[in-house]
Amino acid sequence: MEEQEFYTAKEIAALIRVNEQTIYRLAHGGQLPAHRIGRAMRFRRNDVEAFLQACREEEEADRAEYLAQRRERPVAPPEERSPTEEF
């Protein structure tokens, strides 16, 4: 993608491989900053990069929390598990 300051929702959607409506939903929800120019919505490159970085950090934190919980939860030996009990 050409280096530019502002992008359309369609360009951002293609870049991160999501539906264009997802971009609008994120913007309307306040998760992805957008600039309105008349009826058009434009997205600043730095804002999109910051949004993606925040998503990565949130995903890493969620994974670390999940793994920490898995380590804390004791697992019964096989002979003590009921047939329907999951790991």
C-alpha positions in Angstrom: 0.0 0.0 0.0 1.3 3.4 -0.9 2.6 5.5 2.0 0.0 8.2 2.7 -1.5 9.9 5.7 -5.2 9.1 5.3 -6.9 5.9 4.1 -10.5 5.0 3.3 -12.4 2.2 5.1 -12.1 0.1 2.0 -8.3 0.5 1.9 -7.9 -0.3 5.7 -10.2 -3.3 5.3 -8.2 -4.7 2.5 -4.9 -4.1 4.4 -6.0 -6.0 7.5 -8.2 -8.4 5.6 -11.6 -7.7 7.3 -14.9 -6.7 5.9 -15.3 -2.9 5.3 -18.3 -2.9 7.6 -16.0 -4.1 10.4 -13.9 -1.0 10.0 -17.0 1.2 10.2 -18.3 -0.7 13.2 -14.9 -0.1 15.0 -15.0 3.6 14.1 -18.6 4.0 15.3 -17.8 2.1 18.5 -14.9 4.5 19.2 -12.2 1.7 19.0 -10.7 3.0 15.8 -10.3 6.8 15.5 -11.7 8.3 12.3 -12.0 11.7 10.7 -15.2 12.8 9.0 -14.9 14.9 5.9 -18.4 15.6 5.0 -20.1 12.2 4.8 -16.8 10.5 4.1 -14.8 8.8 6.8 -11.0 8.7 6.7 -8.5 6.9 8.9 -5.1 8.2 9.8 -2.3 5.7 9.3 -0.8 6.2 12.8 -4.2 5.6 14.4 -4.6 2.3 12.5 -1.1 1.2 13.5 -1.8 2.1 17.2 -5.2 0.3 17.1 -3.5 -2.9 15.7 -0.7 -2.6 18.3 -3.3 -2.4 21.1 -5.1 -5.4 19.7 -1.8 -7.4 19.7 -1.1 -6.3 23.3 -4.6 -7.2 24.5 -4.3 -10.6 22.8 -0.9 -11.3 24.4 -2.3 -10.2 27.9 -5.4 -12.5 27.4 -3.1 -15.4 26.5 -0.8 -14.8 29.4 -3.8 -14.7 31.8 -5.3 -17.9 30.3 -2.0 -19.7 30.6 -1.6 -18.5 34.2 -5.0 -19.8 35.1 -4.3 -23.2 33.4 -1.1 -23.5 35.6 -3.1 -22.7 38.8 -5.9 -25.2 38.1 -5.1 -28.6 39.4 -5.9 -31.5 37.1 -7.2 -34.7 38.8 -5.3 -37.9 37.9 -7.1 -39.9 35.2 -8.6 -42.5 37.6 -10.3 -39.7 39.6 -11.9 -37.9 36.6 -15.5 -38.5 35.8 -16.1 -39.7 32.2 -17.6 -36.4 31.2 -15.0 -34.2 32.8 -12.9 -32.2 30.4 -9.3 -31.1 30.8 
